[in-house]
Amino acid sequence: MGREFNGLNLPSEVDHVLVTINGKPAYVYYASPTQLNVQAPADLAAGTVAVQVVRDGTPSAPFQTRVATSAPGFFTYPANSKQYLSAIHLNGVVIGDIPGTSPAKPGEVVELYATGLGGSIAGTIPAAAIPLSELPVVTIGGVNAAVSYAGLVSPGLFQINLTIPQVSVGAQPVTVRFGGQASPSGPVLAIGN
């Protein structure tokens, strides 16, 4: 897959897969049989757009989605019939309540991974993390967390550093607000004592 990449420029096709949004090529930065990560072209207006995937020259049926300046959400993983946030302790251990993970504790600083917290330069991989000019509001178990950093670390991937507030032990719901929009409800973070 690396042959399509040229320095910090994103390709419009990876492994014979390309995506168009309103007929314009999107920038593809990951392709697998079950997942495509793309960055929209820079000149799309907010609103409904048509998306089409083309693999080995065969186009999919187009589908409709929305383009917005902000659409916050968390990256997640499934476990124990829940969607857990993709988050790590500062030592790199994944936060969770399954083998190989450990829960976060109130007062601990952790890293969460989100998307949709604003735009980035279309078609470019950032050479270094780009801090957001405004910090998002993250709520864990109904309590606002102290966010100390938020920034773009790769196309579509934002890192949020925060301190876990005093909340109950267990799977606590988490939301993020940014640009006047809130993330969908559902994702949880494992909290221990």
Order of alpha helices (4+ residues) and beta strands (2+ residues): beta-beta-beta-beta-beta-beta-beta-beta-beta-beta-beta-beta-beta-beta-beta-beta-beta-beta-beta-beta-beta
